[in-house]
């Protein structure tokens, strides 16, 4: 447990460890575009330096800032694996399955109306369609193969390292597509001529990214770590 606002061992402290210790870190890291899911194993100090941020300042904000992420205050690190699996499927997997067709419909609409004036929209739609295909196939493998093995305790009898590695690689691929969408939209900055549907599309894309980061964080840095050390 980190006891003070000083950071003498920042090199040894990972981004994931910061998030697990201080839920308020989610608000700060998201605003600073610091990857805490696929990049969670990177040191906190390195992650800040990669973004050109003052490590001491960011740390102080995490430790002493007002928490605005009440929905993520649950202490996932003390949950057992079956409970984590159920939470991930019922919350994050369900959200992804519900949001994908909604976003695809919105992207088709804004491309048809604004595509000529904002050519980046077609690339955003293509990236999102690739992301949708990736996530739906990925979640199916988790729900039909990996998660049942975890819930039934099979990790004690078989080597789970390879299937987990494959899932983490697919998380990286999904993360790269999401980063491309963020760059193409200039961090979801709505153009001055955007209609309400255009504005809603960017808002929903940003919400989708935030949920995906929490989703992957729970799998990579909490659930999979528990399985590896079971």
C-alpha positions as CSV (number, residue, x, y, z in Angstrom):
1,X,0.0,0.0,0.0
2,X,1.3,3.5,-0.9
3,X,1.2,5.6,2.2
4,X,2.2,9.1,1.1
5,X,2.2,11.5,-1.8
6,X,5.9,11.1,-2.3
7,X,6.9,8.6,-5.0
8,X,10.4,7.3,-4.2
9,X,9.9,3.9,-5.9
10,X,8.0,5.1,-9.0
11,X,10.0,2.8,-11.2
12,X,8.8,-0.2,-9.4
13,X,5.1,0.9,-9.3
14,X,3.1,-0.1,-12.3
15,X,0.2,1.8,-13.7
16,X,-2.1,-1.1,-12.9
17,X,-1.0,-1.1,-9.3
18,X,-1.8,2.6,-9.0
19,X,-5.3,2.0,-10.4
20,X,-5.9,-0.9,-8.0
21,X,-4.8,1.1,-5.0
22,X,-6.4,4.4,-5.9
23,X,-9.7,4.2,-7.9
24,X,-9.5,7.9,-8.4
25,X,-6.6,7.3,-10.7
26,X,-9.0,6.3,-13.4
27,X,-10.3,9.8,-13.8
28,X,-6.8,11.3,-13.9
29,X,-5.2,8.6,-16.2
30,X,-8.1,8.8,-18.6
31,X,-7.9,12.5,-18.9
32,X,-4.1,12.3,-19.5
33,X,-4.6,9.5,-22.1
34,X,-2.4,7.1,-20.1
35,X,-3.2,3.5,-21.0
36,X,-3.9,1.6,-17.8
37,X,-5.3,-1.6,-19.4
38,X,-2.9,-3.0,-22.0
39,X,-0.2,-0.7,-20.8
40,X,-0.9,-1.4,-17.1
41,X,2.3,-3.3,-16.6
42,X,4.4,-0.3,-17.6
43,X,5.8,1.7,-14.7
44,X,3.8,4.7,-13.6
45,X,6.9,6.9,-14.0
46,X,7.5,5.8,-17.5
47,X,3.9,6.2,-18.5
48,X,3.9,9.8,-17.3
49,X,7.2,10.5,-19.1
50,X,5.9,9.1,-22.4
51,X,3.2,11.7,-22.3
52,X,5.5,14.5,-21.3
53,X,3.8,14.8,-17.9
54,X,5.2,15.8,-14.5
55,X,5.1,12.5,-12.5
56,X,4.9,14.2,-9.1
57,X,2.1,16.5,-10.2
58,X,0.0,13.6,-11.6
59,X,0.7,11.5,-8.5
60,X,-0.4,14.3,-6.2
61,X,-3.6,14.7,-8.2
62,X,-4.3,10.9,-8.0
63,X,-3.8,10.7,-4.2
64,X,-5.4,14.0,-3.2
65,X,-7.9,14.7,-5.9
66,X,-11.7,14.4,-5.4
67,X,-12.9,11.0,-6.6
68,X,-15.5,11.3,-9.4
69,X,-15.6,7.6,-10.4
70,X,-17.9,6.3,-7.7
71,X,-19.1,3.5,-10.0
72,X,-15.6,2.0,-10.1
73,X,-14.9,2.0,-6.3
74,X,-15.5,-1.7,-6.1
75,X,-12.5,-3.5,-4.7
76,X,-12.1,-5.9,-7.6
77,X,-8.7,-7.1,-6.4
78,X,-10.3,-9.0,-3.5
79,X,-13.1,-10.7,-5.6
80,X,-12.7,-14.3,-6.5
81,X,-12.3,-15.3,-10.1
82,X,-15.8,-16.7,-10.8
83,X,-17.4,-13.4,-9.4
84,X,-15.1,-11.3,-11.6
85,X,-16.0,-13.4,-14.7
86,X,-19.7,-12.9,-14.0
87,X,-19.2,-9.1,-13.5
88,X,-17.2,-8.8,-16.7
89,X,-19.8,-10.7,-18.8
90,X,-22.9,-9.1,-17.3
91,X,-21.5,-5.6,-17.4
92,X,-18.8,-5.1,-20.0
93,X,-19.6,-7.8,-22.5
94,X,-23.3,-6.9,-22.4
95,X,-22.4,-3.2,-22.9
96,X,-20.2,-4.0,-25.9
97,X,-22.9,-6.2,-27.5
98,X,-25.5,-3.6,-27.0
99,X,-23.4,-0.6,-28.1
100,X,-21.9,-2.0,-31.3
101,X,-25.1,-2.0,-33.5
102,X,-26.0,1.4,-32.1
103,X,-22.7,2.9,-33.0
104,X,-22.6,1.2,-36.4
105,X,-26.0,2.8,-37.2
106,X,-24.8,6.2,-36.0
107,X,-21.6,6.0,-38.0
108,X,-23.5,5.0,-41.2
109,X,-25.8,8.0,-40.7
110,X,-23.0,10.6,-40.2
111,X,-20.9,9.1,-43.0
112,X,-23.9,9.5,-45.4
113,X,-24.5,13.1,-44.4
114,X,-21.1,14.4,-43.5
115,X,-18.7,12.0,-45.2
116,X,-17.8,14.3,-48.0
117,X,-16.9,17.2,-45.8
118,X,-15.2,15.1,-43.1
119,X,-13.4,12.3,-44.9
120,X,-12.0,11.0,-41.7
121,X,-15.4,9.6,-40.8
122,X,-15.1,6.8,-43.3
123,X,-11.9,5.7,-41.7
124,X,-13.5,5.9,-38.3
125,X,-16.3,3.7,-39.4
126,X,-13.9,1.2,-41.0
127,X,-11.9,1.0,-37.8
128,X,-14.9,0.6,-35.7
129,X,-16.3,-2.1,-37.9
130,X,-13.0,-4.0,-37.6
131,X,-13.0,-3.4,-33.8
132,X,-16.6,-4.7,-33.6
133,X,-15.6,-7.9,-35.5
134,X,-12.6,-8.3,-33.3
135,X,-14.4,-7.8,-30.0
136,X,-17.4,-10.0,-30.8
137,X,-15.2,-13.0,-31.8
138,X,-12.9,-12.3,-28.8
139,X,-15.8,-12.3,-26.3
140,X,-17.3,-15.4,-27.8
141,X,-14.0,-17.3,-27.2
142,X,-13.9,-16.0,-23.6
143,X,-17.5,-16.9,-22.8
144,X,-17.4,-20.3,-24.4
145,X,-13.9,-21.5,-23.6
146,X,-11.7,-19.4,-21.2
147,X,-14.2,-18.2,-18.7
148,X,-16.0,-21.5,-18.1
149,X,-12.5,-23.0,-17.5
150,X,-11.7,-20.3,-15.0
151,X,-15.1,-20.6,-13.2
152,X,-14.8,-24.4,-12.9
153,X,-11.3,-24.2,-11.5
154,X,-9.7,-25.9,-14.5
155,X,-6.7,-23.5,-14.3
156,X,-5.4,-25.8,-11.5
157,X,-5.3,-28.8,-13.9
158,X,-4.2,-27.2,-17.2
159,X,-1.8,-24.6,-18.4
160,X,-3.8,-21.4,-18.8
161,X,-0.7,-19.4,-19.9
162,X,-1.2,-19.8,-23.6
163,X,-4.9,-19.0,-23.9
164,X,-4.4,-16.0,-21.6
165,X,-1.5,-14.8,-23.7
166,X,-3.7,-15.0,-26.8
167,X,-6.5,-13.0,-25.1
168,X,-4.0,-10.3,-24.1
169,X,-2.7,-10.1,-27.7
170,X,-6.2,-9.6,-28.9
171,X,-6.7,-6.9,-26.3
172,X,-3.7,-5.1,-27.8
173,X,-5.2,-5.3,-31.3
174,X,-8.5,-3.9,-30.1
175,X,-6.6,-1.2,-28.2
176,X,-4.7,-0.2,-31.3
177,X,-8.0,0.2,-33.3
178,X,-9.5,2.3,-30.5
179,X,-6.4,4.5,-30.4
180,X,-6.7,5.0,-34.2
181,X,-10.3,6.1,-33.8
182,X,-9.3,8.5,-31.0
183,X,-6.6,10.0,-33.3
184,X,-8.9,10.3,-36.3
185,X,-11.5,12.1,-34.2
186,X,-8.9,14.4,-32.6
187,X,-9.8,12.9,-29.2
188,X,-13.6,13.0,-30.0
189,X,-13.5,16.8,-30.7
190,X,-16.8,17.6,-32.5
191,X,-16.5,19.9,-35.6
192,X,-18.2,23.2,-35.5
193,X,-20.7,22.1,-38.2
194,X,-21.6,18.9,-36.4
195,X,-25.3,18.0,-36.2
196,X,-26.8,16.5,-33.1
197,X,-26.3,13.0,-34.5
198,X,-22.7,13.7,-35.2
199,X,-22.2,15.0,-31.7
200,X,-23.9,11.9,-30.2
201,X,-21.7,9.6,-32.3
202,X,-18.5,11.1,-30.9
203,X,-19.9,11.1,-27.4
204,X,-20.9,7.4,-27.7
205,X,-17.5,6.5,-29.2
206,X,-15.7,8.1,-26.2
207,X,-17.9,6.3,-23.8
208,X,-17.2,3.1,-25.6
209,X,-13.5,3.6,-25.3
210,X,-13.7,4.4,-21.6
211,X,-15.7,1.2,-20.9
212,X,-13.3,-0.8,-23.1
213,X,-10.3,0.4,-21.0
214,X,-11.9,-0.6,-17.8
215,X,-13.0,-3.9,-19.3
216,X,-9.5,-4.8,-20.5
217,X,-8.0,-3.6,-17.2
218,X,-10.2,-6.0,-15.2
219,X,-9.2,-8.9,-17.4
220,X,-5.5,-8.2,-17.9
221,X,-4.6,-6.8,-14.5
222,X,-7.0,-8.4,-12.1
223,X,-8.7,-11.6,-13.5
224,X,-5.8,-13.0,-15.5
225,X,-3.3,-12.2,-12.8
226,X,-5.4,-14.2,-10.3
227,X,-5.5,-17.1,-12.7
228,X,-1.8,-17.1,-13.3
229,X,-1.1,-17.2,-9.6
230,X,-3.8,-19.7,-8.6
